[in-house]
Amino acid sequence: MLNLEVRLPRLELRPFVRTFVQRTIGRTNPVMVEPTTAQLEQILAFDFGTPVEMKYPDKPIRISDTTSLAGAQTRFACHMHLRGGVESFGIFFWPTAFAHLFEIPGAELTNRHGDAEGMVGNSIRALWNRLGETASFEERALIAEEFLMYCAARARAGSAIVAAAEYIFRCHGAVKITYLAHQCSIGMRQFEREFRRQTGASPKTFARIARFQAALDAKVAAPRRTWLDIAHRFGYYDQMHMVHDFEMLGRNCPAQLIAEIGDSRPPALAPADNRQATVSYMLG
């Protein structure tokens, strides 16, 4: 049995947090294998049960830390092996949120996945301890909100480049990079250099992943929606253009990736015009 619960944050935190998620897998459940595709959010995860095995294409197998932080991934990362007994609570942040909340530039987290306490500080261990005192998803979300509200009260405004990255993400990549450079009052090459320095990705790659994510999440939220409709909605030239992007960023064709993605992309991450009202469901 797999139980997945998702909830949007309180209004004050929505500029920073996309959703809270809790996943519980029954101890008799067979091993589940889910791909970790290219994605732009940072994900802060707290494990209280069986650790997750992460099998990378070119690295040794890693076991998840009790507190872990995954930065943006500009390429396919790994396959997660989820065994019975998994109990995890996760926070999905908007792509530039860490730069605001924790003063950690996105570039320092891009293509990284490691111990959150080591990257953020001792406050993460204290938060893990508090979250572990209850198994209630709602109570854990409230504890996380209390912690994040304190961080948000001290958050600093981002740079023009960070604002440009946020705009690209919210437009699902459908924006001309030359327009953004002009809005930042700098030349195209300087804009590209600064964008890569602050986010860890080129503007073109960032926009490509934003579109890929939006298409993937729209299908997760509305399984009956056709791939042709999704391709048109998110600005692909045709279905083959979309298939090529999915193979580059998810290492699979769209239909197969959806079949394998499991709950690693919760429905709450769907673009606003496709998001379902359901926030809690069970599989298995």
N, C-alpha and C positions, 0 to 999 in steps of 0.2 A: 504494500500500500504506500502510495506517495501522497503526501498532503502538502499543498503549496498555498500559502496565504500571502496576499499582496495588499498594500495600502498606500495611498498617497499621503505625503506629509502635510502638516498644518500649513496654512497659507503663507505664514512668514518665512517658511523654509523652502517654498517651491522654487525660488530663484536658484537654489543650490541642490536640492534633492529631487530626483525623479520619482523614486518609489522605495518603500521598505518591502522586504521579502523574507519569508521564513519557509524553509523546506525541511520536511521530516520524512524519512524513509523507514518503513517497518523493518525490523531485524531479519525477517524471513524473505524480504524482497530480493529478487535476483539482481546481480550486478547490472547497473545501467551505465552506458557509455555515451557521453555527450561531447560534441565538438565545441571548442572555444574559438570562435571566428574573430575576424577583425571587428573592433568596436571602439567607440570613442569615450564612453563613460569611464570614470574611475569607480571601482566596486570595493567597498570595505566589508569584509566578511568575518563573522565570529562563529567558530565551530565549537559545539558542545557534545558531539557524539563521535561516530566513526570518521576518521580523517579521509579526505578525498585524495586519490592517487592521480597525479597529472603526468601523462605520457607525452613527451615532446618528440617531434620528428628527429631531432639531432642532439638531444640532451638526455642525461640519465633521468629515470623516473623520480619525481618529487612528491613528497607527502605534504599536504596543506598544513600551514601553521594554524594554531588556535585563533590567532588574529592575523588576517592577511589583507593585503592591499594590491589590487590589480589595476595597473594604469591602462591607458589607451593602448590598443593593439593595432598596429598598422598592417598586420598580416595574420594568417591563420596561426594560432598559438599552440594548442595541444588538444588532446582528448582527455576528458575527465572521467575517471572510473569511480562510480558512486556505489558503495556497498551498503547493505542493510545496516541500520543504526545511525545513519547520517542525521544530524540535527544542526542546522545552520541558520543564522540570521544575517541578512545582508542589506546594505544600503547602496543603492545605485545613485551616483551623483551626476549632475550635468557635466559635460566634458571639461569645462574651465573652473569647476567649483573648488577644487583643491587650491588653486592659485589664490582664490578669494579667502577661503576659510582657514587654511593652514600655512599659507605663504610658501607653498611648495610648487614651483613652476611645473607645468604639465610635462615639459620636456624631460624632467628628471624622473618621471614615472612611466613615460611611454615605453611600451614593450618590456615592462618589468612586472613581476608578480612575486611578492615576498612578504616577510614578516612586517605587519603594519606597525607594531610597537617600535621596531627598529627605525622605521621611516618617519613616523609621526611623533612618537614620544610615549612616556609612561602613562599619559592620560588614557591611551587606548587600552592598556592592561586593566586600569581601574574600571573602564567602561565594560570590558569583557566580564569582570567580576560581578558588576551590578546586573548585567544582562543574564548571567548564569544563575542568579537567585530566583528567577521565575522561568517557567516554560510557556507562559502566556504570550502570544504574539502581540496582542494589543499592549500589554504592559511593557514589553521590550521596545515597541515602537515609541511609547511615551518616554521611556528612559533615554532612548537615542535622541528624541526631539529635545529633551532638556539639555543634553550635552551639546547638541548642534546649535541650539538657540544661544548658548553662551559663546560659541565660536562665531556665530553670525553677528553678534553684537560688537565683536572686535574686528570684523572683516574689513579689508581695505578694497577700495575700488580697483578694478582691473585696468590694464592699459588699453589703448585703441586696438592693438592687435588681438588681445583677449576678446574685446567686444566684437571684432570681425569674426573670430572663430565661433563665438556664440551665434552670430547672425547666420553663418554658413550652416551650422547645425540645425537651427530652427527652420531654415529654408530647405532642409533636406538636400543640401548641396547645390540647389538650383540658383546659382548666383554667379555673375561674372567676376573673376578675380581682379581684373583690371579696374572694375568699378570700386571694389573695396580698397585697392591701393590708392585710387584717387581720393576716396573718402578719408583716408588716413593722411593725405597730403604728402605722400612719399612716392618715389619711383617704384616700378614693378619689381626690379631686382632686390632693392632694399626691403620692400614689403615681404618678398619670399624669404629672404634671409632672416628677418625678424620673426616671421611667422614660424619658421622651422625652429628657431632658437627658443621661442616661448612655448610651443606646443609639441615639438618633437616630430612634426610631420610637415610636409610641404602643403600649401593651400590646396593644390590639386588633389593630393592624396586624401586630405582631410575631407574635402567635398565629396570625393568618390565613396569614402567609407560612410559618410552621413547619408548618402542616397541609398547605399546597400543596406544599412541598418533600417532605414525607414521602410524600404520594400519588404525586408524580412519580417519586421515587426507587424506590418500591416497584414501580412498573410497569417502570422500567428494569431492575431486578434480576430481575423475573419477568414477562417479556412475555406469557405465556399467561394470566396472572391477569386476570380480567374487571374492567372499570371499575366495574361495580356492586358487586363485592366490595370494591374499594378505597374506593369512596365510603362504604360501610358501616363499613369498618375504621377510617377516619380521621374519622368523626363528621360527615359531610355529611348534610344532611336527605334528599337524594335526588341522583340523577345531575345534574339540572339545576342544583342548588346548586353542585356541583363544577365543572360546565362554566362557570358564571358566574365562579367564582374563577380558573379557568385562563385565561379570556379577559381578566380584569382584570390578572393578575399575569404571564401568559406571552404575551399577545396572540394566543392561538390556542386552538382546542378541544383537549381532551386527546389525541385520536388523532393530530391533525396535529402537535401540539407534540412528541409522542414520536417521530414520523417525522423531525422536523427537529433534535432536540436533539443528535444525534450522541453524542460522547463527553464533552461538557462537564459531564455529571453522571455520574461514574464509578460503577459498581455498588457499590463499597465504601462509598458514602454511604447505601445503603439502610438503613432501620430495622433494628435488630438481629434482629427476628423474620423478616425477609425477605431478609437478606443471603446472597448466594451464596458458596460456598467458592472459586470461581474468582477469582484475583487477577491474571491476565494473559491477554490475548486479542488476536487480530488481526482487523482488518476490511479488506475490500477485495480 
